[in-house]
Amino acid sequence: MKAKKFTKETILEIGLETNKSNNFDVGDTIKVAQKIIEGDKERLQYFEGFVVGKHDHGMASTFTVRKLGANGIFVERIFPLYSPIIDSISFVRKGKVRRAKLYYMRDRIGKAANVKERVLTREQKELQQKKSES
């Protein structure tokens, strides 16, 4: 059976969480904690970067994260959303973007390769809190 055919009910029956902090969008900076097993020890390794794209395909949902690595080289990684390897996804900051996929960022260098932060006014923050409460 293909992973796309799983429904929310079958995901719950399998025992996976419905979302591991799925409150991020494209352009947001997130920190993904993944479990690394080395021999008999297990540790967490963090991958922090901005989200380039999200693909919602039910159980096979993925998201792509891009970070600045050593020597100014960008590194992209595709994470499956419902993977048991992912321990947690923490939100760092909101990005100011106008597209659903940020593949054009691959051609940019220097300051242009960064996503600007979206700063909210006090009134906008209050409206967001009211929406989240109701």
C-alpha positions in Angstrom: 0.0 0.0 0.0 1.3 3.4 -0.9 1.9 5.9 1.9 -0.3 8.5 0.3 -3.4 6.3 0.9 -3.1 6.5 4.7 -5.7 8.6 6.4 -5.6 10.4 9.7 -7.3 7.5 11.4 -4.8 4.9 10.1 -1.9 7.2 11.2 -3.4 7.2 14.7 -3.8 3.4 14.6 -0.2 2.9 13.6 0.8 4.9 16.6 2.4 8.0 15.1 1.7 11.5 16.3 -0.6 13.5 14.1 1.8 16.4 14.0 5.1 17.1 15.6 4.6 20.8 15.9 3.4 21.3 12.4 2.8 25.0 12.9 5.5 26.2 10.6 5.2 27.6 7.0 7.5 28.1 4.1 10.1 30.7 4.9 10.1 30.1 8.6 13.3 29.3 10.5 12.9 26.0 12.4 15.2 23.7 14.4 14.7 20.0 13.8 16.0 17.6 16.4 16.7 14.2 15.0 17.8 11.0 16.8 21.3 9.7 15.9 22.3 6.2 17.0 26.0 5.6 17.3 26.8 2.1 18.5 24.7 1.6 21.7 24.4 5.4 22.4 21.6 7.7 21.2 21.9 11.4 21.0 20.0 14.4 19.4 21.4 16.4 16.5 19.9 19.7 15.5 19.5 21.0 12.0 18.5 24.7 12.0 17.5 26.5 8.8 14.6 28.0 6.9 11.9 25.9 5.2 12.2 25.9 1.4 9.1 23.8 0.7 6.4 21.6 2.2 4.8 18.6 0.5 1.5 17.5 2.0 0.8 13.9 1.0 -0.7 12.4 4.1 1.6 9.9 5.7 4.3 10.7 3.1 4.4 14.4 3.9 7.9 16.0 3.8 9.5 19.4 4.3 12.8 20.7 3.0 15.1 22.7 5.3 18.1 24.8 4.0 20.9 26.0 6.3 24.2 27.7 5.9 27.0 25.2 6.5 30.8 25.5 6.7 32.7 27.8 4.3 29.5 29.6 3.2 28.0 26.5 1.5 24.3 25.9 1.9 23.0 22.4 2.8 19.5 21.2 2.1 17.9 18.3 3.8 14.5 16.7 3.2 12.7 15.4 6.3 9.7 13.1 6.4 7.2 14.7 8.8 6.0 11.4 10.4 9.4 9.9 10.8 10.3 8.3 14.1 13.8 9.7 13.7 12.5 13.2 14.2 12.3 14.0 17.9 10.9 17.5 17.8 10.5 20.5 15.6 10.9 23.9 17.3 9.9 27.2 15.7 12.6 29.9 15.8 11.2 32.9 13.7 8.7 33.8 11.1 10.0 34.5 7.5 8.7 37.2 5.2 8.0 35.4 1.9 5.3 35.5 -0.8 5.7 32.1 -2.5 4.9 28.5 -1.7 8.3 27.1 -2.7 11.6 29.0 -2.3 13.7 27.1 -4.9 14.8 30.4 -6.4 17.0 30.9 -3.2 19.4 28.3 -4.5 20.7 30.8 -7.1 21.3 33.6 -4.6 24.5 34.4 -2.8 25.5 36.7 0.0 22.8 38.6 1.9 20.2 37.9 -0.8 20.3 34.2 0.1 18.7 34.9 3.5 15.0 35.1 4.3 14.0 38.4 6.0 12.2 38.1 9.3 8.5 39.1 9.4 8.0 41.5 12.3 4.5 41.9 13.7 3.1 45.0 15.3 1.5 44.9 18.8 -2.0 45.0 17.2 -1.2 42.1 14.9 0.2 40.0 17.8 -3.0 40.6 19.8 -5.1 39.5 16.8 -3.1 36.3 16.5 -3.6 35.5 20.2 -7.3 36.1 19.9 -7.5 33.8 16.9 -5.5 31.1 18.6 -7.6 31.2 21.7 -10.9 30.8 19.9 
